[in-house]
């Protein structure tokens, strides 16, 4: 009765309600505008923050981290969009407060108590969704999408596209992370029970994957990365409504599967680096397998399978491969990291300190294959010659279908296309033989 009396006392004419609504909308707009101009002053710094997932993905793939614009006005519009959305984020607490003050008058004390609890939890869930997208979904999703392009396609990522993608995914995930609270609210109202959610679980999972497909780029990787947390949130909602032992066990099983999925993603995208630059003199260049542009190699560069490394006429480089093999590249040398314990040397000279393992380390040099389990090898390659010199241990060289063992302190010289000869004498001899044949043919014709 007191609650009904309280609402009755607070009832206002419709005109006053509209006036109050207009007042609170104007206050919210003013705050957004103020934050917009503040954001515009720091637009470059904000863009640097927004770009971090993009930089992470491009750096891991050895690609350029810059964003492109396709027209003069595109950058301006992209910055406008960036600052507007940033302003909305910054003004969110003020906007939420204005909404709360407007609806407060129409709520019972009990309902206001629920809202006061729900609002901060909702804000935490919203921020959690944004952080999940920013630190996990976007960087690994972008890396997956770029990686599947292969080496024949060079990606051109525009500033406008990237800003739109980041904010679409982060806001969508912020809303998605409200799922347990929405489920709990529906249960509190009395529309559905925990048993209903459990009974409709398979339909909910189907709907979750459809929603994930709508809010993410059209690839199964990012859809799965969004769907798994949503399924976990669905189970959390059931636990919040009715925390049974079965629901808790199911949630932790799903949590374990999600942790395994995250671990696999981590292995695929963060641990495939096959080599690390230890030291260099001069400029050393690298060409990633998914790129067609040479870039300067630094100690922070990621060297993956398929990467090509090149030293110039005044530069050298020392590399440490993932298996512990130490590689020194001399001047004017070109090497490609093929796969685990496998290099191609196109030209130049390298020194390898190979650690013993069950599988041999193989180096392709011209048409010869050099292999060793535990050795220090000097390999020099020119257009027609390959010199293999083991300073420690022995190596095996497969060339021309013949396998040769080279002992420690010895050297094998392999000449591509045979031994060099005096081509002038051969040509002269061939001319003489051709004339002799012509003479014989002429004599035969006369007879």
C-alpha positions in Angstrom: 0.0 0.0 0.0 2.9 2.3 0.9 4.6 1.5 -2.4 1.4 2.3 -4.4 0.9 5.5 -2.5 4.5 6.4 -3.2 4.0 6.0 -7.0 0.7 7.9 -6.8 2.4 10.8 -5.1 5.2 10.9 -7.7 2.8 10.8 -10.7 3.2 13.8 -12.9 1.2 15.2 -15.9 2.4 13.9 -19.3 3.7 17.3 -20.2 6.0 17.3 -17.2 7.2 13.8 -18.0 8.0 14.9 -21.5 9.7 18.0 -20.2 11.9 16.0 -17.9 12.7 13.5 -20.7 13.7 16.4 -22.9 15.9 17.9 -20.2 17.7 14.6 -19.5 18.2 14.0 -23.3 19.7 17.5 -23.7 22.0 17.0 -20.7 23.2 13.7 -22.2 23.8 15.3 -25.6 25.8 18.1 -24.1 28.0 15.7 -22.3 28.5 13.7 -25.5 29.4 16.8 -27.4 31.9 17.9 -24.7 33.6 14.5 -24.8 33.6 14.6 -28.6 35.7 17.7 -28.7 38.0 16.3 -26.0 38.3 13.1 -28.0 39.1 15.2 -31.2 42.0 16.8 -29.4 43.5 13.4 -28.7 42.3 11.6 -31.8 45.7 10.4 -32.8 46.4 8.9 -29.4 43.0 7.2 -29.3 43.6 5.7 -32.8 47.0 4.4 -31.5 45.1 2.6 -28.7 42.4 1.3 -31.1 45.2 0.1 -33.5 46.9 -2.2 -30.9 45.0 -5.4 -31.9 45.8 -4.6 -35.6 49.4 -4.0 -34.8 49.6 -7.3 -32.9 48.2 -9.3 -35.8 50.3 -7.5 -38.5 53.5 -7.8 -36.4 53.1 -11.5 -35.9 52.6 -11.9 -39.7 55.5 -9.6 -40.6 53.3 -7.2 -42.4 52.9 -3.4 -42.4 51.0 -2.1 -39.4 49.8 1.1 -41.2 46.2 1.7 -42.1 45.2 3.1 -45.5 42.8 5.7 -46.7 41.3 5.4 -50.2 40.2 9.1 -50.5 41.0 12.5 -49.1 37.8 12.7 -47.0 37.9 9.1 -45.7 40.4 9.9 -43.0 38.3 12.8 -41.7 35.1 10.7 -41.6 36.9 7.9 -39.9 38.2 10.3 -37.2 34.7 11.7 -36.8 33.3 8.2 -36.3 36.2 7.3 -33.9 35.6 10.4 -31.8 31.8 10.0 -31.7 31.9 6.5 -30.5 34.7 7.3 -28.0 32.5 10.2 -26.7 29.6 7.8 -26.3 31.8 5.4 -24.3 33.1 8.1 -22.1 29.6 9.6 -21.5 28.0 6.2 -20.8 28.0 6.6 -17.0 26.3 10.0 -17.3 23.8 8.7 -19.8 23.0 5.7 -17.6 22.5 8.1 -14.6 20.1 10.3 -16.6 18.1 7.2 -17.7 18.0 6.0 -14.1 16.8 9.3 -12.7 14.0 9.4 -15.4 12.7 5.9 -14.6 13.3 6.0 -10.9 10.0 7.8 -10.2 8.0 4.9 -11.6 9.6 2.1 -9.7 8.8 0.5 -6.3 11.5 0.5 -3.6 12.0 -3.2 -4.2 12.5 -2.6 -8.0 14.8 0.3 -7.4 16.9 -2.0 -5.1 17.2 -4.6 -8.0 18.2 -1.9 -10.5 20.8 -0.5 -8.1 22.4 -4.0 -8.0 21.9 -4.8 -11.7 23.4 -1.6 -13.1 27.0 -1.9 -11.7 27.0 -5.6 -12.6 25.7 -4.8 -16.1 28.5 -2.2 -16.5 31.1 -4.8 -15.4 29.7 -7.3 -17.8 29.7 -4.7 -20.6 33.3 -3.8 -20.0 34.3 -7.5 -19.7 32.8 -8.1 -23.2 34.8 -5.1 -24.6 38.0 -6.3 -23.1 37.5 -9.8 -24.4 37.0 -8.4 -27.9 39.9 -6.0 -27.7 42.6 -8.3 -26.2 41.5 -11.7 -27.6 38.9 -11.8 -30.4 40.0 -9.0 -32.6 43.8 -9.6 -32.7 43.6 -13.3 -33.2 40.6 -13.0 -35.5 42.4 -10.5 -37.7 45.5 -12.7 -37.7 43.4 -15.7 -38.9 41.7 -13.7 -41.6 45.0 -12.3 -43.0 46.8 -15.6 -42.7 44.4 -17.6 -44.8 44.9 -15.1 -47.7 48.2 -16.8 -48.5 51.2 -15.3 -50.2 49.6 -14.2 -53.4 47.3 -11.6 -51.9 48.5 -8.4 -50.2 46.0 -7.0 -47.7 45.0 -3.3 -47.7 43.2 -2.5 -44.5 41.5 0.9 -44.6 41.2 3.1 -41.5 37.4 3.4 -41.9 36.9 -0.3 -42.2 39.1 -1.1 -39.2 37.4 1.5 -36.9 34.0 0.2 -37.9 35.0 -3.4 -37.3 36.6 -2.8 -33.9 33.6 -0.8 -32.5 31.1 -3.2 -34.0 32.7 -6.2 -32.4 33.5 -4.6 -29.0 30.0 -3.1 -28.6 28.3 -6.3 -29.8 30.4 -8.3 -27.3 29.6 -5.8 -24.5 25.9 -6.4 -25.2 26.3 -10.1 -25.5 28.0 -10.3 -22.1 24.7 -9.1 -20.6 23.1 -12.5 -21.4 23.2 -13.9 -17.8 21.7 -10.8 -16.3 18.9 -10.8 -18.9 18.2 -14.4 -18.2 18.1 -13.7 -14.4 15.8 -10.7 -14.9 13.4 -12.8 -17.0 13.4 -15.4 -14.3 12.8 -12.9 -11.6 9.8 -11.5 -13.5 8.5 -15.1 -13.6 8.4 -15.6 -17.3 10.9 -18.5 -17.5 12.6 -20.9 -15.0 16.0 -22.5 -14.9 14.5 -25.8 -16.1 13.1 -24.0 -19.1 16.5 -22.7 -20.1 18.1 -26.1 -19.5 15.4 -27.8 -21.7 15.9 -25.3 -24.5 19.7 -25.5 -24.4 20.2 -27.1 -27.8 18.0 -24.4 -29.4 19.9 -21.7 -27.5 23.2 -23.0 -28.8 21.9 -22.9 -32.3 20.7 -19.4 -31.8 24.1 -18.4 -30.3 26.0 -19.6 -33.3 23.6 -17.7 -35.6 24.1 -14.5 -33.5 27.8 -15.1 -33.6 27.7 -15.4 -37.4 25.8 -12.1 -37.6 28.1 -10.0 -35.4 31.4 -11.3 -36.6 33.3 -11.5 -39.9 32.1 -14.5 -42.1 34.7 -17.1 -40.9 34.3 -20.1 -38.6 37.2 -19.1 -36.4 35.9 -15.8 -35.1 32.4 -17.2 -34.9 33.6 -20.0 -32.7 35.6 -17.5 -30.5 32.4 -15.5 -29.9 30.0 -18.5 -29.6 32.0 -20.4 -26.9 31.9 -17.4 -24.4 28.2 -17.0 -25.2 27.5 -20.6 -24.4 29.4 -20.2 -21.2 27.4 -17.1 -20.3 24.2 -19.0 -21.0 25.3 -21.7 -18.4 26.2 -18.9 -16.0 22.7 -17.5 -16.4 21.2 -20.9 -15.5 23.5 -21.2 -12.4 22.5 -17.7 -11.3 18.8 -18.6 -11.4 19.2 -22.1 -9.8 22.8 -23.1 -8.8 22.4 -26.9 -9.0 25.4 -29.3 -8.9 24.7 -30.5 -12.4 24.7 -27.0 -13.8 27.9 -26.1 -12.0 29.6 -29.3 -13.4 28.4 -28.5 -16.9 29.7 -25.0 -16.6 33.2 -26.1 -15.5 33.4 -28.7 -18.3 32.6 -25.9 -20.8 35.1 -23.7 -19.1 37.7 -26.4 -19.5 36.9 -26.8 -23.2 37.1 -23.0 -23.6 40.5 -22.9 -21.9 41.7 -25.7 -24.2 40.5 -23.7 -27.2 42.3 -20.6 -26.0 45.5 -22.6 -25.5 45.3 -24.1 -29.0 44.7 -20.6 -30.4 47.7 -19.3 -28.4 49.9 -22.1 -29.8 48.8 -21.6 -33.4 49.1 -17.8 -33.5 51.8 -16.8 -30.9 54.3 -19.7 -30.9 55.0 -20.4 -34.6 58.0 -18.1 -34.6 60.9 -20.2 -36.0 63.8 -17.8 -35.6 64.9 -14.8 -33.6 67.4 -12.1 -34.6 70.3 -12.1 -32.1 72.7 -9.6 -33.7 73.1 -7.8 -37.0 75.4 -5.3 -38.7 74.0 -3.1 -41.4 70.6 -3.6 -42.8 69.1 -7.1 -42.9 65.8 -7.5 -44.8 63.0 -10.0 -44.4 60.2 -11.1 -46.7 57.2 -12.9 -44.9 55.5 -15.8 -46.6 52.2 -13.8 -46.7 53.8 -10.6 -48.0 55.4 -9.4 -51.2 57.4 -6.5 -49.8 60.8 -6.6 -48.2 61.1 -5.1 -44.7 63.9 -4.3 -42.3 64.5 -7.1 -39.9 64.8 -6.1 -36.2 65.1 -8.0 -32.9 61.4 -7.6 -32.5 60.5 -9.0 -35.8 58.7 -12.4 -36.0 60.3 -14.9 -38.3 57.9 -17.7 -39.4 58.0 -20.6 -41.7 58.4 -19.4 -45.3 60.2 -16.2 -44.3 63.1 -15.2 -46.4 66.1 -13.3 -44.9 68.6 -11.3 -46.9 71.9 -9.6 -45.9 73.4 -6.9 -48.2 76.9 -6.4 -49.3 77.8 -4.7 -46.0 75.6 -6.6 -43.5 75.7 -9.8 -41.5 73.2 -11.4 -39.2 73.1 -14.0 -36.3 69.9 -15.9 -35.8 68.7 -18.4 -33.2 66.2 -21.0 -34.5 63.5 -22.4 -32.3 65.2 -25.8 -32.1 68.4 -24.1 -30.7 70.3 -24.1 -34.0 72.6 -21.0 -34.3 72.9 -19.5 -37.8 75.3 -16.9 -38.9 74.6 -15.2 -42.3 77.6 -13.7 -44.1 77.4 -10.7 -46.4 75.2 -10.9 -49.5 73.4 -14.0 -48.4 69.8 -15.1 -49.0 68.2 -17.8 -46.7 64.6 -19.0 -46.4 63.2 -20.7 -43.3 61.2 -23.6 -44.8 60.0 -25.5 -41.7 61.2 -27.0 -38.5 65.0 -27.9 -38.9 65.0 -27.0 -42.6 66.6 -24.1 -44.4 67.1 -23.1 -48.0 70.2 -21.2 -48.9 69.8 -19.4 -52.2 73.2 -17.7 -52.3 76.0 -16.5 -50.0 77.5 -18.2 -47.0 76.2 -19.4 -43.7 77.6 -21.1 -40.6 75.3 -23.4 -38.6 75.8 -24.8 -35.1 73.3 -27.7 -35.1 72.2 -29.3 -31.9 71.7 -33.1 -31.7 68.1 -34.2 -32.2 66.4 -37.4 -33.5 65.5 -35.7 -36.8 68.4 -34.3 -38.9 68.7 -30.7 -39.8 68.6 -30.3 -43.6 69.8 -27.4 -45.8 68.9 -27.2 -49.5 71.7 -25.5 -51.5 71.1 -25.3 -55.2 70.1 -28.9 -56.1 72.1 -30.5 -53.2 70.7 -31.4 -49.8 73.0 -31.2 -46.8 71.9 -33.0 -43.6 73.4 -33.4 -40.1 72.3 -34.4 -36.6 75.0 -32.6 -34.5 77.6 -30.5 -36.3 79.1 -27.1 -37.1 78.9 -26.6 -40.8 80.1 -23.8 -43.2 78.1 -23.8 -46.4 78.9 -21.4 -49.3 76.7 -21.2 -52.4 77.4 -19.4 -55.7 75.5 -19.7 -59.0 77.2 -23.0 -60.0 79.1 -24.2 -56.9 78.4 -25.4 -53.4 81.1 -25.8 -50.8 80.3 -27.8 -47.6 82.8 -27.8 -44.8 82.0 -29.4 -41.4 84.1 -27.8 -38.7 82.6 -30.2 -36.1 81.0 -33.6 -36.7 80.2 -35.1 -40.1 77.5 -34.3 -42.6 75.8 -36.1 -45.5 75.3 -34.5 -48.9 72.8 -35.8 -51.4 73.6 -34.5 -54.9 72.9 -35.9 -58.4 71.2 -38.9 -56.8 74.4 -39.9 -55.0 74.9 -39.6 -51.2 78.3 -38.5 -49.9 79.6 -38.3 -46.4 81.9 -35.3 -45.5 84.0 -35.9 -42.4 85.1 -33.2 -39.9 87.8 -30.9 -41.3 87.2 -32.0 -44.9 85.5 -30.1 -47.7 83.1 -31.2 -50.5 82.8 -29.1 -53.6 79.7 -29.7 -55.7 79.6 -28.2 -59.2 76.1 -27.7 -60.6 75.8 -28.8 -64.2 79.2 -30.5 -64.4 82.9 -29.4 -64.4 83.7 -26.2 -66.2 85.5 -26.6 -69.6 87.2 -24.5 -72.3 84.1 -23.9 -74.3 86.1 -22.3 -77.1 88.0 -25.5 -77.9 84.8 -27.5 -77.7 83.1 -25.1 -80.1 86.0 -25.3 -82.5 86.0 -29.0 -82.5 82.3 -29.2 -83.1 82.7 -26.8 -86.1 85.5 -29.1 -87.6 83.3 -32.2 -87.1 80.4 -30.4 -88.8 82.5 -29.5 -91.8 83.8 -33.0 -92.1 80.3 -34.4 -92.1 79.3 -32.0 -94.8 82.3 -33.1 -96.9 81.4 -36.8 -96.5 77.8 -36.1 -97.5 79.0 -34.2 -100.6 81.3 -37.0 -101.7 78.5 -39.6 -101.2 76.1 -37.5 -103.3 78.6 -37.2 -106.2 79.1 -41.0 -106.3 
